[in-house]
């Protein structure tokens, strides 16, 4: 593709920018890894329909955001993780893809049973190539206090998609007032354009 004749539609522009950044060895994009994406999709192929059906029969629990292990900027706080708008939470950058994060919430209904957790991965449309920032994996802890949290799920792979993803919490997880999301590793590093 000739740089003097850039594409006009959004997906073609994304592909063009990504190709330019990859060709210059500046940045790779997590959601271009089709093998990883396919492996994650296969994990959910059989369970996703039953999880979706099960979640439709559950009450939505209101969450009060408590704390995130890191936040990139005050306007990108954990409070944005419980709203359905274009605002988002962002962790601080890391030079390694093994860095993890945690988000802690208090359930507004005391002593509730958490059955499913919904997660949406952020796509930064304002950054070159529209990168997607999924964690490699996610797990959940529940408990009666922030200091008494117990594993409530296996460690699940996260799909390379910006849509809502549903994860089951173990039926043996304790009745809780707190929920912690542990985000294990990172698939996308942020490009420092300088």
HULIN-V518571 format. One record per helix or strand. SS is the DSSP state (H for helix, E for strand). FROM is the first residue (numbers start at 1). LEN is the number of residues. If there is no record, write none. Layout:
SS & FROM & LEN
SS & FROM & LEN
This chain:
H & 10 & 14
H & 30 & 3
H & 34 & 11
H & 48 & 9
E & 63 & 6
H & 74 & 3
H & 78 & 5
E & 101 & 7
E & 112 & 1
E & 116 & 5
E & 123 & 1
E & 132 & 1
E & 135 & 11
E & 148 & 4
E & 156 & 2
E & 164 & 5
E & 176 & 1
E & 178 & 9
